[in-house]
């Protein structure tokens, strides 16, 4: 059993100066289980109590090469040594990184930099509205686009049931403090349902600025698009003059060198990137067609003191070079296939109904006998069993996200030895949890 004595002490003091003792709600696990970390290297992290974990959270995805990758860190150190980081003017490095993104991304002709995925989707949404002269937007159940007020909506769930009809879902605010007026601008629809999408767009296209879509449901286990789904979105956007905004904050430069748009062969009008682009350093991007992007500065505002920060740019430059010019993504996919196959073998042997959800680089498993295609299917899975199994795994030094909506992220630093240990820990954890039922 892991001891968290030092983490518990830190929580008591931190809670006096930070709500819940953390600086992000998602890092709070409880007063006795919230962990404070010391360091990370490769596929492993260590908390302040000295406990070591094989990390499948990777900061919710950014550390695609593994923690503290020396190639990326060296680029950052060299950039810092150049002198200064924020000048209220531009750096040549901005253009260099922009060129790399444009070269790798199938649909992106121009970009602007910012600091987080939240900022990227916020600016892209404003730009789409300005370009079309419309205010409403379509988003899909189970998607996550950051923490700005315009996109913090979800179907209302009560006792594991969505309270609205799937033909006309009701978008409910995720947080207090979100103005009611913003709710009227959101049209929420089920994911992977072309028929409903076409019907609603025919009715409401004149009000719709953009359809914002995660190509896979990154905050719903990595649920994949059905054949024809992304193509239908592209088709209706073309037909009705709607901006297709693909949120690749989680998938960009991870599923393929050109992200989901390369993998699925569907190009968006605007795209957002963050997470893997900087291997853990803060940087994000929104970009797209020249015609749309050139509205910025022509009555459309974008800016920020830390946009184009030297540290983030240096990290992105190095990370993109590695992802483009090495076999890092092939290694990630290979490890993901190995782990998924091993998990499948164990769960089949145990005899529990399950499905594997997602892409080899970000995936999870759900305890369910239903092949899922949308967020509502996630609700029918056995959340309690998953949480018990992952909690037992964490106690044994393997760290997936205990929230079943978050996928397991793979990195180029995960080794065959990590996979073997993870499989052994999963088997032991299942034995412990099922033995108590």
Secondary structure, DSSP 8 states (H G I E B T S, - for coil): ----HHHHHHHHHHTTTSGGGSSSGGG---TTT---EEEEEBTEEEETT--EEEESSTTTTT-TT-BT-HHHHHHHHHHHHTS-S--SS--HHHHHHHHHHHHH-TT-SEEEEESSHHHHHHHHHHHHHHHHT--EEEEETT----SSGGG-EEE-EETTEE-S-GGG--EEESSTT--HHHHTTEEEE-TT-HHHHHHHHHHHGGGEEEEEE-SSBTTTTTB---TTHHHHHHHHHHHHT-EEEEE-TTTTTTSSTTHHHHHH----SEEEE-GGGGTTS--EEEEE-HHHHTTBTTTB----TTTT-HHHHHHHHHHHHHHHHSSHHHHHHHHHHHHHHHHHHHHHHHT---EEEEETTEEEEE--SS---SHHHHHTS-HHHHHHHHHHHHHTTEE--SSTTS-EE--TT--HHHHHHHHHHHHHHHHHHHHT-
